[in-house]
Amino acid sequence: MVIPQKEGWSMIIDIDMHWLPENLFSDKKLLRQLLEIVPRAYGEYASVTTIPGTDKMQIIIEKPKGYVNLNYTELDVSPSKRLEDMKEAGVDKAILRITCWQEWLTLDLCKKFNDLLAAYINEHADKFLGLAVVPPWGNEESLEEMDRCIKDLGFSGIQCVARYGTLYLDEEEFRPFFKKVNQLGVPLVVHHTPLPVEYNSIYKYTNLRRQYGRCMVQMISLSRILFSGLLDDFPNLVLIFTMLGGGFFAYTKMLAGERSKTWEEIERFDPAAEKVRKYLDKNIYFELTAPTIWSKHQLECAVKELGADHILFGSGYPVRREWLLKGVEYIRSLDVSEKEKEQILGENAISLFKIKV
């Protein structure tokens, strides 16, 4: 069933669609390159196998060995299937990003993937926009690639992940990268990695590893940025955190609460909370990532705590087709105003990514 566009509604935009080239599994050289950059010496393992019960191939990434964190299949790179599912879901446009390997891609591979993504978008210019990927270490060549992607290839923003190895984004190593994003004036989408830096207490259990681990890394990464002074140095940054920032709506008052209204002998908490509230208002936005993994009450709470004008629709497709196919309908069913639904489903994305309608 195709979900009909509701009369008077704005364009519906999915800002979190994974993308890998259609020839990923047939181009043996490219596949080998991607497998080889996964840092086995640091506990990451990548392999190619078949999907049980089929002859279709899949890439599996494990951390630690024996515990699957990511798997991407031949079925996931089908361009025709993506367009069919978008039509059925009632999604007008999607913003595509490289999946799985952002943490490890070399500059040469980033350039190759950026070119391939740009070519794919050009074939479907009415349906897709793209996010550029570069190594975030701020060397001259990477900064030039960011310029090329935005100014020449026409990408709508930049992507990164919440941590690189053992380093979260507030570390000094990433300042040149953030300075460039700040200058370009485009959104930076901060995607979750499967696990936070410290993960030994959660990896044994699948849902802790594959779901809660992603929330942990987003919550840690976002919170460190808020208290680091990064947004004082680069006040034009627009950061969009996936997975609702790891469920950040549950912690807004705790982390950015007001001072005590009674006399206290000592102040035990960071007095920067007022600044943090300003950053949340000006610089920080949240993407749903898989709407139906949240209860309706949780999403309604997120709207109240974060503001509908700071939340964007994203499906995480093709990890689960349900997240796309049921996502729009799920947002429409929330007990929030029609205006707030429109903001989440498209208006915020149109504004932040400067999408022509």
N, C-alpha and C positions, 0 to 999 in steps of 0.2 A: 504494500500500500504506500503510495506517495503521499506525504504529509502536505496538504494544500497550504499555500501562503495565505496568511490571514490578511484580510482587506485592511489597508491602512498601515500595515506593519513595515518597519524598515527592512533593509537587506539583512539577511542572516549570515553571519560570518563565523567560521570555525578557525580560531587562531592557532590550533595545535594539531596539525596533521603531520605524521611522520612521512618522510620520503627517502627512498634509496633508488638508484637507477634501475630501470627495468632489466638491464643485462647483468645485474649483480651476480647472479648465479651462473650465467653462461660465460662471462668474461673471467676466465680462470686467473689471469694475471691480477686483475683488480681484486678478486676475491682473496687471493693469496696475500696481496699487500695489506688488506684490511685485517686479515687474521694475524699477520706478523707484527703489526704495531700494537696489538693488545699485550700489555706488559706482564708476561708470565712470571718474571722474576719478582713481581710485587703481588702475586696471588690472583691475577686475572687469567682466566683460561678461555680460549675461543676455539670452537671446532665446528665442523659441518657434518650433519647427519641427516637422516630422513625423518619425516614426521611419522610417528607410529601408525601403522595401518595403511600408509600411503607410499607412493613412490616420489613424493614431493620433498624437496630439500629444505633444511632450515639451518640457520646459524645459531649456535648456543654460546652464550658467554656466562661463565661461572665465576663466582667468588664467594668463598674459597672453592677449590676444586671439588666437584660433586654437588654443588648447590647452585642451581640455575637462577640467574638474575635477569637475563634478557634472552629472548629468542625471536628471530625474524625469519619469515618463511618466503618461499617462492610465491605464494598466494598474495603476500603483502605488497609486492611490487607491481601488481597488475594495474596499469593506468585506466583501462576500461572499467574494471571493477570499482575503482575509486569514484569515477564519475557517476556510475550507476547508483552507488550507495549514497553519494551526496544528493542526487536527485530524489531518491526515496526518502531521505531524511529531511528534505526541504531546505538544504543549505545552499546558499547562492554562491559563496566564495569561500576559499580556504587559504590559510597562510601555511606554507610548507616549510619544514625544517629538516635538516639532515638528522637521522636518528642513530642511536647506539654508539657512534664512534667519536662524538665531538670532543671528548676528554683527551683523545690520543692522536687525532689527525695531525699529520705534518702539514706544513704550508703548501707543499706541492700537491698533496691530496686535497687540501681545502680548495685550492684553485681549480682542480679538476672537478670536484663536486659542485662548486659554485657555478662553473660553466655548464655542467650537465643539467643542474637545476634550472638555470636561466633559460636554457634551450627548451626544457620541458614546459616551463611557464609560458614561453613565447608561443608554444603550440596551442595553449589553452588560456590565452590572455584574459578571457572573460571570466575565468573560474579561479585562477590561482595567483597568489603573490608569494614572495619568498623571503627567507631570512638568510643572511650571509653567515658563513662560519670561517673563523680564522683561529690560529693558536693565539691565546690571549696574553702573550708574554711581552708585547709592546715593541718588538724589534721593527726596524724601518720597513722591511718588506711586508710584514703583517699589516702594519698601518696603511701601507699603500694598497694592499688588497681590500681593506675595508673601504677605502675611497673608491676603488674600481667597482666594487659590488654595488655601492649605493649610487654613485654618479654615472657609471657606464652600463652596468647590468640592470639597474632599476629596481634593486631589492628594496623592500619596505622597512627593514630593520636588521638587527644583528642578533645572533643567538650565542649563548654560552651555557655552561653547566654550573651547578651550584658549588662544585669544588673541583680542583684539578690535583689528582694525587692526594697528598695530605694537606694541601693549601686551600683554605676558603677564600672567597673573593675579596675580603677586606684586607688581605695581605699586600705589602708594598709592591710585590712583583707585578701586580695587575694594574697599578696606577696609570702607566702610559696607555694601556688599553682603554680604561675608563675615561681618560682625558680625551681620547679620540672619539669615543662614542658621544661624549658630552659635546664635542665640537660639531659632530655630524648632525646632532639633533634628531636622531631616530630612536625608536624604542629598542631596548635590549631585553629579549626574552630569556629569563634564567630558568633553564630546565633542570629537573631533578636528576640526580644519578641514582642508581639502585640502592646504594648504601652510604651512610655517613662515614667519616674517617674512622671512627671507632665503632665497630659493628659486631664484636665478638659475642655480645649478649643476645643478639637477635637472629643470627644467620641460620640457626638450625631449623626454624619453623617457617614454612613457605610464606604465609600471609604477613608475618612480621618482617621477613626479608624483602618480599616483593611489593608490599604496600606501605607498611609502617616505616620501613627503612627509607623510602622516598620522602615520606612526610618529615622524618627526622632531619634529613639533609637539607630540606628546604627551610625548615624552621630555624636550624642552626645558621645557615648561610644568610638568610634574611635578617635575623636578629643581630648577628655580628656586624652586618652592614649598617644597621640602624644606629648602633652605638659606637661606630668606628670613626666618625668624622668624615667618611668618604663623601657624603652628600653635602657637606659644607664646602668641600674642595671642588665638587662638580655638581653644582645646583641645578643644572638643566637635565640631568639624567632622568629618564623614564624607564623604570625597571618593572617588568611583568613576571611575577613568580608563578610557576605552575603548581598544581595540587593545592590551590588556595593557600600557597605559602606554607604547606604542611598543616593546614588547619589553624592558621594564624588567628582567625577570628575568635578562637577560644581563649586567646592570650592577650588581646589588645589592651584591656584595662590593667592586667597584671604587669605587663612590660612597659606600658606607657600611661600608667595611672597618675592621678593627681597627688600632690603632697597630702600628708595626713592633716585632717581638719581638727585634730586635737594636739595638744603639746606633747612632744616626745623628747625623751632625754637625749637620744642620738638619732641621726638620720642614717638608716641602714641601707638605703637603696640609691641608685644612681639618680642624681637630680636632673639628668638630661632628658627626663621623660617628656617635658614640654616640646623640646626639639624633635623628639621622636614622633610625636603626634603631628607636627608640621610636615615631617618627611612623609608620613603615611598619607597625608592629604595631597601633597604636591608631587611626590616622586615615585610612589609605590602603588602598583596595581596587581591584581590577582586573576589568574586564569583557572577555570574550574577543573580542567583535566578529568575527564570521565565523569560527567554529571551524576550518573546513576549510582556511583559508589558512595555518594553522600545521601543521607536521608533528606527528605524535604524539610524537616525541622532544622537540620543542620544548615542547609542552604539558605533558608529564611533567616536563620540567626546570622549567617555570614553577611547577608544583605543589610541587616540592622547594624552590625558591628563595623563593617568595612565600607558600606555604602554601595548601592547598585552602580553608581558612576565609577566605581573602582574595580568592577568584576567583569571579566570577559568570558565568553563561551569558548570552550575548547574540548575536543572529544578524545584526543590521544589516539585517534584512528591510525592504523588498523589493529591496535593491540586487542581491542574487542569491538566488533561491528556494532554491538548493542549500544555502546557509548555514543556513537554517531546516530544510529537509526532511531534510538529512543530519546536522545538527548534534548532535542528542541521541544518535543512534546512534554518532557519532564520539566523543563524550565517554565513552560507555559502553564503548568499545573500548580506552580507555587502560589502560596497565599501572600503575594506581594502585588503592588500596583502594576497595571499594564505598562505604564511608562518605565518602571524598573525592569520589567521583562525585556522591553525593547532595548534598553541600555545594555543589558547583559548580552543579548543575542546578536547585537550588531552595531548599535550607535556608538558604543565606546571604541570598538575596533575601527570604525570609520574615522572617528576623530583622531585617535592616537596614531594610526598608520596612514592617515591622509588618503583614504581610499575614495576614488571617484565613484559616484553613484549616478 
